[in-house]
Amino acid sequence: MSVNVSIDTISHLRTTLTGSVIEPHDEGYDEARRVYGGFDRRPVAVIRPADVDDVVRVVIFARETGLELAVRGGGHSNAGHSVTEGGIVLDLQDLSEIEIDVEGRTAWAQGGATAGAYTAAAGAHELATGFGDTGSVGIGGITLGGGIGFLVRKHGLSIDNLLAAEIVTADGEVLVADESDHPDLFWAIRGGGGNFGVVTRLRFKLFPLPSVLGGILVLPATSEVVAGFIAEAEAAPDELSTIANVMPAPPMPFLPEELHGSMIVLAFLVHSGPEEEGDRVLAPFRALATPLADFIQRIPYSAMFPPEEHGEQPSAVASTMFMDGVDREMADTIISYLESSDASMRAIQLRVLGGAVTRVPADATAFAHRDSKIMVNVAAFYEGPEEKVVREAWVADFMAAIRQSDSGAYVNFLGDESPDRVRDAYPGETWNRLRAIKAQYDPDNFFHLNQNIPPAAG
Ligand SMILES: Cc1cc2nc3c(=O)[nH]c(=O)nc-3n(C[C@H](O)[C@H](O)[C@H](O)COP(=O)(O)OP(=O)(O)OC[C@H]3O[C@@H](n4cnc5c(N)ncnc54)[C@H](O)[C@@H]3O)c2cc1C
């Protein structure tokens, strides 16, 4: 696509929009182009639409000028997809209204709302929808890829509770997709990422959730504890979802200094079932070893998303896959790999799936990994290009050493990787179906700055 833009073109666009336009000469430009992960790219403008009409205008403008469009919700893409070099960033942060229908137990939220803001708004009515583990992640980005968080075993993925979405397509049309209108598009956006348009509003189911028994449990990471943790998480009722990070202990103020650097399991546990059952469900985890810290308590669900610092983020190399199980031998391998690196921070994150995730057929949404057992992320911090190479090799070796039979990948945790890895996210018929729907709604691959699904030929 050729680029057809002069200096005046953006100035003209500015006059047609209700929202704001931030160009390189404007104050706040560097802040506006900043995304999580430190991707240093210079768009010609960061545009913050005020309404859906603005979104339509920007989509049409980008098409007419040939400028690359990056769509940004919460700015947490691991691949840096929400900032572009020389193109336009469509930053949805001002589209962040959340309307809760308490009686009907549903919510409409605009595409730029964050998971934390949504959880707080719903929590005010003792209601919840599950997103991930981080409040600053955008509900648009996380939901379009799936959404695996603290309620995943009880209520499924975020997409399993998505009822409808308003989408601006590549030709500037505004559609509402749900089970009966544009059902093919509705299927595709439940896992297919930002390939099909700009999602300006999402409607979710809400569940009553007055409180949870939840928080952080820190255990020493022996192979017995790591394997035991996974076995207990697999055996637990669906009301319990866990995220276990195995890592060298950071210098956290609540850990004695002599433990800094020793291997720990830093786990998040959330029990969303009946209050009287919580302690019994968590007891086996607390019994794996004497906890080094135990911050699990009865809290409002929204307290699982504390305020975050938005300073400079360290650069990290990361990779993702699914595993079938973690026995003692595998736990040994995991710990040895973590011990073999001297990265300032390195970790493996293990999330046991199952429960409600498996009760949705694999072909019901574009997220097809319904039978995958454990989601895994491996990450290492680095500074500078030389260290990056070393950390990349370590992550790749680590992943190869622990790989089992599941060759899938969760699209939301992919970095800027090869097209083959995107294929891993969409196995078998899912890929062909996504490509056919892409050809229908975006035949020119206008929305390509994402984990890209090329339109089917012809
Ligand atoms: C610290 C951190 C914690 C995370 N925790 C979890 C977790 O617990 N569970 C989980 O499932 N994932 C998690 N993720 C992954 C996260 O879901 C993805 O990175 C997701 O894409 C981020 O969405 P975003 O809107 O914040 O990011 P952005 O970078 O703004 O968006 C990512 C991409 O999504 C698309 N997109 C975003 N919003 C829209 C929209 N409204 N319309 C159309 N396309 C859109 C665009 O293609 C965009 O490039 C985490 C990521 C990070 C960095």
The ligand as an SDF file (V2000), in Angstrom:
LIG
                    3D

 53 58  0  0  0  0  0  0  0  0999 V2000
    1.7970   -7.3870   32.5020 C   0  0  0  0  0  0  0  0  0  0  0  0
    0.8780   -8.2140   31.6270 C   0  0  0  0  0  0  0  0  0  0  0  0
   -0.0150   -9.0810   32.2370 C   0  0  0  0  0  0  0  0  0  0  0  0
   -0.8670   -9.8540   31.4670 C   0  0  0  0  0  0  0  0  0  0  0  0
   -1.7270  -10.7220   32.0900 N   0  0  0  0  0  0  0  0  0  0  0  0
   -2.5850  -11.4580   31.3580 C   0  0  0  0  0  0  0  0  0  0  0  0
   -3.4710  -12.3790   31.9780 C   0  0  0  0  0  0  0  0  0  0  0  0
   -3.4840  -12.5530   33.1910 O   0  0  0  0  0  0  0  0  0  0  0  0
   -4.2990  -13.0960   31.1860 N   0  0  0  0  0  0  0  0  0  0  0  0
   -4.3230  -12.9670   29.8340 C   0  0  0  0  0  0  0  0  0  0  0  0
   -5.1270  -13.6200   29.2000 O   0  0  0  0  0  0  0  0  0  0  0  0
   -3.4710  -12.1190   29.2090 N   0  0  0  0  0  0  0  0  0  0  0  0
   -2.6090  -11.3720   29.9350 C   0  0  0  0  0  0  0  0  0  0  0  0
   -1.7150  -10.5350   29.3080 N   0  0  0  0  0  0  0  0  0  0  0  0
   -1.6850  -10.5020   27.8460 C   0  0  0  0  0  0  0  0  0  0  0  0
   -2.7050   -9.4870   27.3280 C   0  0  0  0  0  0  0  0  0  0  0  0
   -3.9870  -10.0810   27.3600 O   0  0  0  0  0  0  0  0  0  0  0  0
   -2.4000   -9.1060   25.8790 C   0  0  0  0  0  0  0  0  0  0  0  0
   -1.1230   -8.5380   25.8040 O   0  0  0  0  0  0  0  0  0  0  0  0
   -3.4660   -8.1440   25.3340 C   0  0  0  0  0  0  0  0  0  0  0  0
   -3.3610   -8.0640   23.9240 O   0  0  0  0  0  0  0  0  0  0  0  0
   -3.2700   -6.7750   25.9320 C   0  0  0  0  0  0  0  0  0  0  0  0
   -4.3410   -5.9660   25.6320 O   0  0  0  0  0  0  0  0  0  0  0  0
   -4.1480   -4.3870   25.7370 P   0  0  0  0  0  0  0  0  0  0  0  0
   -5.4060   -3.7830   25.2290 O   0  0  0  0  0  0  0  0  0  0  0  0
   -3.6810   -4.0340   27.0940 O   0  0  0  0  0  0  0  0  0  0  0  0
   -2.9420   -4.1750   24.7820 O   0  0  0  0  0  0  0  0  0  0  0  0
   -2.7220   -3.3310   23.4520 P   0  0  0  0  0  0  0  0  0  0  0  0
   -1.2540   -3.4010   23.2270 O   0  0  0  0  0  0  0  0  0  0  0  0
   -3.3670   -2.0270   23.5260 O   0  0  0  0  0  0  0  0  0  0  0  0
   -3.4700   -4.1740   22.3930 O   0  0  0  0  0  0  0  0  0  0  0  0
   -2.9290   -5.3910   21.8920 C   0  0  0  0  0  0  0  0  0  0  0  0
   -3.5300   -5.6660   20.5540 C   0  0  0  0  0  0  0  0  0  0  0  0
   -4.8940   -6.0290   20.7500 O   0  0  0  0  0  0  0  0  0  0  0  0
   -5.6950   -5.4490   19.7350 C   0  0  0  0  0  0  0  0  0  0  0  0
   -6.6690   -4.5680   20.4000 N   0  0  0  0  0  0  0  0  0  0  0  0
   -6.6260   -4.0690   21.6560 C   0  0  0  0  0  0  0  0  0  0  0  0
   -7.7600   -3.4130   21.9080 N   0  0  0  0  0  0  0  0  0  0  0  0
   -8.5160   -3.4970   20.7870 C   0  0  0  0  0  0  0  0  0  0  0  0
   -9.8050   -3.0360   20.4200 C   0  0  0  0  0  0  0  0  0  0  0  0
  -10.5810   -2.3770   21.2690 N   0  0  0  0  0  0  0  0  0  0  0  0
  -10.2530   -3.3000   19.1760 N   0  0  0  0  0  0  0  0  0  0  0  0
   -9.4980   -4.0090   18.3140 C   0  0  0  0  0  0  0  0  0  0  0  0
   -8.2830   -4.4670   18.5950 N   0  0  0  0  0  0  0  0  0  0  0  0
   -7.8060   -4.2210   19.8320 C   0  0  0  0  0  0  0  0  0  0  0  0
   -4.7810   -4.7190   18.7920 C   0  0  0  0  0  0  0  0  0  0  0  0
   -4.4390   -5.5800   17.7370 O   0  0  0  0  0  0  0  0  0  0  0  0
   -3.5640   -4.4730   19.6350 C   0  0  0  0  0  0  0  0  0  0  0  0
   -2.3960   -4.4250   18.8660 O   0  0  0  0  0  0  0  0  0  0  0  0
   -0.8320   -9.7600   30.0530 C   0  0  0  0  0  0  0  0  0  0  0  0
    0.0910   -8.9130   29.4390 C   0  0  0  0  0  0  0  0  0  0  0  0
    0.9400   -8.1370   30.2140 C   0  0  0  0  0  0  0  0  0  0  0  0
    1.9440   -7.2490   29.5400 C   0  0  0  0  0  0  0  0  0  0  0  0
  1  2  1  0
  2  3  1  0
  2 52  2  0
  3  4  2  0
  4  5  1  0
  4 50  1  0
  5  6  2  0
  6  7  1  0
  6 13  1  0
  7  8  2  0
  7  9  1  0
  9 10  1  0
 10 11  2  0
 10 12  1  0
 12 13  2  0
 13 14  1  0
 14 15  1  0
 14 50  1  0
 15 16  1  0
 16 17  1  0
 16 18  1  0
 18 19  1  0
 18 20  1  0
 20 21  1  0
 20 22  1  0
 22 23  1  0
 23 24  1  0
 24 25  2  0
 24 26  1  0
 24 27  1  0
 27 28  1  0
 28 29  2  0
 28 30  1  0
 28 31  1  0
 31 32  1  0
 32 33  1  0
 33 34  1  0
 33 48  1  0
 34 35  1  0
 35 36  1  0
 35 46  1  0
 36 37  1  0
 36 45  1  0
 37 38  2  0
 38 39  1  0
 39 40  1  0
 39 45  2  0
 40 41  1  0
 40 42  2  0
 42 43  1  0
 43 44  2  0
 44 45  1  0
 46 47  1  0
 46 48  1  0
 48 49  1  0
 50 51  2  0
 51 52  1  0
 52 53  1  0
M  END
$$$$
